[in-house]
């Protein structure tokens, strides 16, 4: 986990693209030595990139960068989601930026086992105290995740208590939907296991429709999102017996 000063550094670097060590020291009111130590930690965990005397935001073409977009909000969602995991559980964490932050939040709990299709998430957990199981399948380079018949077979052969799923869209007329057919097939294989499922997503996804349906046979039991969700969307979900958890990105207050 990163501290509040390091979070401030991440936000400054993401806002500006490049910030010098000396300027970061002035803005955070600590020494340059402390800033360099912070940057070492942040680079090791894929939050920023370093160059001599400067910190840079990571490139816009990878999961790490998407993780930095609306970082504070996603970190709050991930922190709340982590509180739903009990000691000793095995949990499935699907790909995506908020799920990556969730995996990082759970990483130091040695009683947990994390199952994932995301090689990006597995990479984040290479020094974690939790156990990590990475499933096989066809590797999608853009998402750094595996999909396809082999992945579906792996899902069917392994057991877990909870699954955290990222979604691309939800609309009252279609339910949950996704952009990628093979990714949606993997998610539906997870849903078909009949275990406790949690959609983890920011409120911007509600009201959107994408081509491929999710959760056709088994509904999500929970949705973790932020207070920006429109009341009509929340009410519709709750009428379908979905428990909606609202997160305030500043205080992590539960609704």
N, C-alpha and C positions, 0 to 999 in steps of 0.2 A: 504493500500500500504506500502511496505517496502522501506527504504531509501538505499542509495548507500553503506553505511557501512554494513548494515544488509545483503544486497545482497552479499557483499564480504565475510561475515561470512558464508553464505549458500554455496558459492562456495568452500571455504576452507574446510568446514566440509564434503561436498560431495566428494571432491577430496581425502581427507585423511581418511574418515570414522569416526575418533574420534580426537578431538582437545581439549586441555585444555583451561580453561578460561584465565589463565595467558598468554598462547601463543597467543590466540586471541587478548588479550589486546595489546601485543607487536606488532603484525602484523597490527592491525588496528589503533594503536597509540592513544588509548583512555584508560580510567581507567577500572579496572576489574568490578567496580560497573556498569559502562555504558554497558560493555559487558554482564553482567548478566541481565540487563534490556532488552537488545537486544534479548538475548536468550529466555527470558520469552515471548516476542512478537512473536518470530519465532516459538517457540513450540506451542503456542496457535493457530497459523495459520497453523500448520502441516508441517512446513518447516524442522524442526530438532527435535531430542529428547534430553532431558537433563538428566544428572546424576550429582552427587555431584562433582563439579569442572571441568566437561567436557561437551562437546556437541557431539552428535552422529548423523550420518545420519540415516534416517528412513529406515525400512526394504525394501527389494527388491521385496516384493510380493504384494504391494498395489499401488493404483492410486497415492497416495502422493509421493511415490518414483519415479514413472515414470514421475511425474511432475518435479522432480529435475534433471532428465537426460536431458542434453542440456538446463538447466534451463534458462540461459540468452537469448538464442534464442527463447525459447517458451514464455518467458515473453515479448520479443519484439513483437512477432506475436500477442499475446493477447492484448498488448497495442494498436497496430494498429487497430485490430478488434474492440476494444472498441470505437475507434474514429468514427466507422461507425454507431454507435447507436445514435439515436436522442432522445432528451428529451421527456418523456412521453410515450415511446414505450413499448410494450410488446414483449419480444424476447424469442425464444426457444433456449436453450443451451444444446446440446447433451453431452454425457459423454466424457471422455478422459482428458488427462493431460493438454493440451493447452487450452481446453475449461474451465477447472477448473480455470486456471489463468485468463481467460477472465471474468468468473463470479466474481472472486475476484476484478478485475479491475472495475467492474460495481457496486459493492456491496453498495457503499455509496451514490449512486444516488437515492434519495427517490422518484423520479418521474417515475422510471422504475419498470416493473414487469418482473421477470425472470421465465420462465417455463422450467422445466427440468425433465428428466427421471433418473438423477443421484442422488442417495442418498449421494454420496461423495460430490457433489457440494452443495446439500441442506445443508449438515453439515457445509460446509465452510461459508454458508450464514446465519447461525443461529443468528448472531448478526448484520446482515446487515440492512441498512436503506431501501433498495429496498424491494418490495413485492416479495414473492417466492411462486410458485405453483409447487408442486411435484406430478407427475402423478403416477397412480397405475399400477400394473401388476406383472408378475412373476419376482422375485428378483434373479438376477445373482450375486452370492457372489463375484466372481473374479473381475468383473467390477464395482460392487456396483451400478448397474443400473437395471431398470425394462424393460421387453420386453413382447411380446406375444399379444394375441387378446385383452385383457383388455387394454393394453397400446395403441394399435392401436385405440380402441374405444375412449379412452381419448383424443388422438391427434385430432380425428375427431370432438370432441365436444368443443374444446377450440380454441380461436382465438389469433393470434400473427402476428406481422408485419414482423419480420425477423427470420431466423433460422441459427444458427451456427453449422456446422456439422463437426465432425472429420472423416477422411477417412483413410483406411489402404493402399490403393494403387490406382494408375492410370496408364493406358497404352493406347497408341493410338488405339490399336486393341480392347480394352474392355471398355474403359471409366473408371469410378470410380468403385472400388470394395471393398468388406469388407471380414473379416475373419469369422464373426459370422452371421449365417443365420437370427436369430431372431432379432439381432440388426439391420441388414440391412432392415428387414421388417419394423421395427419402423421408420427408416430413410426414407424409401420410402413412408410411410404414411404421414410423414411431407412434403416431396417433392410434393406429390399429392395435397396438399392444394393450390399450385400455388402461394405461397408467395415468398418474396425475400430470396434467399438461398445463404449462403456463406460457402464454404469448407475451413476449417481452419486447415492447416497442414504444417509440415516442408517439405523441398524439397526432403528428402530421400524417401518419399512415391511414387515419380514419377518414372515410369518405372517398377513398381511392379504389379503383377497380383494375385488376390485372388479369391476364388471360387464364391462369391456371388455378383451379380451386384447391383449397386446403380444408382439412377437417370435415370430409364428406361423411364419414361413418361415425366419428367420435368427436364431440364438441370439446373445445378448450374448457377446462374448469375455471381457469383464472386468466385475467389480463392484467399485466402490470404496465401502466402508462402514466403520463403526467397530467396535471390539472388543466392542460390546454384542450383536452378532449371535449367536444361539444356535448351538451347535456342530452340531446336527442340520441346520439350514438351510445352514450353510456346507458341511457334508459333502455334502449333496444337490446343491448347486450345483457343487462340484468333481467329483462323479461325472458330471455332465453336461458336463465339460470347460470349465467357466467358471472363469477365474482370479480368485480372491477376494483383494483387497488390503485388509488391515485397517489402519486408521489410529487411532492413539491421539491424542485431541484435545489432549493436553498436549505431546507430544514428536514427533508426526508420524513415529513409528517404523513401518517397514514390517513386515508379518508375514512 
